[in-house]
Amino acid sequence: MTINTRGIPFLASSGITVSTTSVDISFGYRRLSSLGLVVLDITEAIPTGTTATLPVRISMSGETVPLTTFGGTAVTAGDLVGTGKILVIYDRFKGTLQVFPGIV
C-alpha cells in the first residue's frame, strides 16, 4: 500500500517585509489545493530589532493572510526566531493559515 506518494507541498520564502503593523513573509505565486497541509521554509530570519509582538502574515498568489495558532491567536515575530520550516494547515474556504498545533 502506498500512502501520500506526492508528499506535503513545500514552499520556500522569497522575502520578508517589516512594517509598523506586521511582518509579511512572501512565498510568491503558488497554486495550492483548497484545503491541506503545507511546509513553509522560512529561508531568511526576521530582521534583528523587529518588534516581537508584530503579527506575522503570509503572502502567496496575491493574497496576504494572517498566520495563526490552532486557536486563532496571531503568530508573532517573537515566535519565529531564525530560519527553518513550519507545518501549516491552509484553508482557502475560511481564508486561514494555521500553524500545526504544538509547533508555536
C-alpha positions in Angstrom: 0.0 0.0 0.0 1.3 3.4 -0.9 0.2 6.5 1.1 0.8 10.1 0.2 3.3 9.4 -2.5 3.4 13.0 -3.6 4.2 14.3 -0.1 3.3 17.5 1.6 3.7 20.7 -0.6 6.9 22.5 0.3 7.3 26.3 -0.3 10.4 28.4 0.2 10.0 32.1 1.2 11.2 34.8 -1.2 11.3 37.8 1.1 10.4 39.4 4.4 8.9 42.9 4.7 8.6 44.6 8.1 6.2 47.5 8.7 4.9 49.2 11.8 1.8 46.9 11.8 3.0 43.5 10.6 5.8 41.2 9.4 4.9 39.9 5.9 6.7 36.8 4.6 6.3 36.3 0.8 6.1 33.0 -1.0 5.4 34.3 -4.5 2.7 32.9 -6.7 1.8 29.3 -5.8 -1.2 27.1 -6.7 -2.4 25.2 -3.7 -5.3 22.9 -3.1 -8.3 24.4 -1.3 -7.5 22.7 2.0 -4.4 20.8 3.2 -1.0 20.8 4.8 1.9 22.9 3.6 5.5 23.1 4.8 6.7 26.7 4.8 10.5 27.1 4.6 11.4 30.5 6.0 14.8 31.0 4.4 15.7 34.3 6.0 15.3 35.5 9.5 13.0 38.3 10.6 15.4 41.3 10.9 17.0 41.8 14.3 15.3 44.6 16.2 11.8 43.9 14.8 9.2 44.3 17.5 8.5 40.8 18.8 4.7 41.4 19.2 4.1 42.2 15.5 1.8 39.7 13.9 3.1 37.6 11.0 1.3 37.5 7.7 1.9 35.1 4.8 1.7 36.4 1.2 1.0 33.9 -1.6 -0.5 34.3 -5.0 -1.6 37.9 -4.5 -3.3 37.2 -1.1 -2.0 38.0 2.3 -3.4 36.1 5.3 -2.5 36.2 9.0 -0.5 33.2 10.3 -2.4 32.0 13.4 -2.2 29.2 16.0 -4.8 26.5 16.2 -7.0 28.7 18.4 -6.8 31.7 16.1 -4.2 33.7 18.0 -1.8 35.6 15.8 1.7 34.1 15.4 4.2 37.0 16.2 7.7 37.9 15.1 8.9 36.7 18.5 7.5 33.2 17.8 9.6 32.8 14.6 13.2 33.4 15.6 15.8 32.4 13.0 15.1 30.3 9.9 13.5 27.0 9.5 10.5 25.0 8.4 7.0 25.1 9.8 4.0 22.9 9.1 0.7 24.8 8.5 -2.9 24.0 7.7 -4.2 26.0 4.7 -7.9 26.5 4.3 -8.9 28.6 1.3 -12.6 28.4 2.1 -12.1 30.1 5.5 -9.1 32.3 4.5 -6.9 30.8 7.2 -3.3 29.6 7.6 -2.8 27.9 10.9 0.5 26.7 12.4 0.1 23.0 13.1 -0.9 22.6 16.8 2.0 22.4 19.2 4.6 24.0 17.0 4.3 27.6 18.2 
